[in-house]
Amino acid sequence: MKAVQFKEFGGPEVLEYVDLEKPEPSGREVVIEVKAVGVNYADTARREGEYVVETTLPFIPGAEVAGIVSDVGHQVENFNKGDRVVTLIESKGYAEYALTHEKTLIPIPEGVDFETAVALPLQGLSAYHILKTMGRLEEGETVLIHAAAGGVGTIAVQLAKIFGASKIIATASTEEKLQHAKSMGATHLVNYSEEGWEQKVLEHTDGEGVDVALEMVGGDVFKKTLKCLAPFGRLVIYGVASRVQPKLYPSYLMGKNQSVVGFFLPQIMRKQKLFQQSLKELLTYLQTGQVKLSIGGVYNLSEAQKVHELLEGRQTKGKLVLKP
């Protein structure tokens, strides 16, 4: 089978389009004929050797996979050849075939295509659990969503509306991206490339601050976001895109009973019932039209280098998808 892997850490140029052995299932494992694979910042962090957990070389990136079950192990109980499925796996999604345990599979509802289904797991589950599980967003509360035109941000804006947020403050770096966030349901828009953006956030909340903030940039953005928190506010960190680790003085949080919470999706996946319940809920939102996904582009698997360049260059909006 064809696959994309890297044998050393570095820029997009280290990605190689290679021939590898097709995986064989055993026990409760299934082989998926990959029809679409999602591209994420986690893939670029893996490639650069800067992921949250160690990356062993050689490595095949790709966590989001949608496709058709092509082979099953002898103990598989719930899936058959030909089933349309979507899954979130640890790695090895950038390939024509992927191997996983049947417990990770979720059936794709009728009317949902592979490209749309694969745009949901990583970013949809992240947005869902950042808001609900870690951020504990309640009806009537206010939320600040950075990079609101991106993959997680676009879904988070829509989910915040579904969950009953009273104000959804979206930030982005251009007017076009801000308008995209508005079309998804954002109630207030802030350009965070402009000086003093944190003051505009506070103005939108009448000086009170936000109840929940989603932060994945780090550095100066983290510091300013912390200033935007209301009493009892929760700031959820789910990335450090700037690669600049911010300093936090814990005693700063005491005065207003605030919290800074970390989020890492693989920990959610270890709670199988929570993972499956939330992904099924998200797929229902997708099927009923309550959540709409923005596909930024669909590319051939052999174009993985180009796609990583586009993602890191912030030249796209919405989800990028590779197709073998």
RAFENDA-V938165 format. One record per backbone hydrogen bond with DSSP energy under -0.5 kcal/mol. CO is the residue of the C=O (numbers start at 0). NH is the residue of the N-H. Records with the same first field share a line. If there is no record, write none. Layout:
CO: NH + NH
This chain:
0: 19
1: 95
2: 17
4: 15
5: 57 + 58
10: 13
11: 14
15: 4 + 17
17: 2
25: 28
26: 74 + 75
27: 101
28: 72
29: 99
30: 69 + 70
31: 33 + 97
32: 67
35: 65
36: 321
38: 319
39: 42 + 43
40: 44
41: 45
42: 46
43: 47
44: 48 + 49 + 50
45: 48
46: 9
53: 55
58: 5 + 60
59: 91
60: 93
61: 92
62: 64 + 88
63: 37
64: 86
65: 34 + 35
66: 84
67: 32
68: 81
70: 30
72: 75
79: 82
82: 68 + 84
83: 107
84: 66
85: 105
86: 64
92: 94
93: 3
95: 33
97: 31
99: 29
100: 103
101: 104
105: 85
106: 108
108: 111
110: 112
112: 116
113: 117
114: 118
115: 118
116: 119 + 120
119: 123 + 124
120: 124
121: 125
122: 126
123: 127
124: 128
125: 129
126: 130
127: 131
128: 133 + 134
129: 134
130: 136
137: 140
140: 165 + 166
141: 210 + 211
142: 168
143: 145 + 213
144: 170
146: 149
148: 317
149: 153
150: 154
151: 155
152: 156
153: 157
154: 158
155: 159
156: 160
157: 161
158: 162
159: 164
160: 163
163: 139
166: 142 + 168
167: 169 + 186 + 187
168: 144
169: 189
170: 147
171: 191 + 192
173: 177
174: 178
175: 179
176: 180
177: 181
178: 182
179: 183
180: 183 + 184 + 185
181: 184
187: 169
189: 171 + 191
190: 193
193: 196
195: 198 + 199
196: 200
197: 201
198: 202
199: 203
200: 204
201: 204 + 206
202: 205
204: 207
209: 229
210: 233
211: 143
212: 214 + 235
213: 145
214: 237 + 238
215: 240
216: 241
217: 220 + 221
218: 222
219: 223
220: 224
221: 225
222: 226
223: 227
224: 227
225: 228
227: 209
229: 232
232: 258
233: 212 + 235
234: 236 + 260
235: 214
236: 262
239: 242
242: 244
243: 218
247: 249
248: 251
249: 252
250: 253 + 254
252: 257
253: 256
255: 231
258: 234
260: 236
263: 266 + 267
264: 267 + 268
265: 269
267: 270
269: 271
270: 274
271: 275
272: 276
273: 277
274: 278
275: 279
276: 280
277: 281
278: 282
279: 283
280: 284
281: 285
282: 286
283: 287
284: 288 + 289 + 290
285: 288
292: 294
293: 295 + 318
296: 320
298: 322
299: 302
300: 303
302: 306
303: 307
304: 308
305: 309
306: 310
307: 311
308: 312
309: 314
310: 313
318: 295 + 296
319: 38
320: 298
321: 36
322: 300
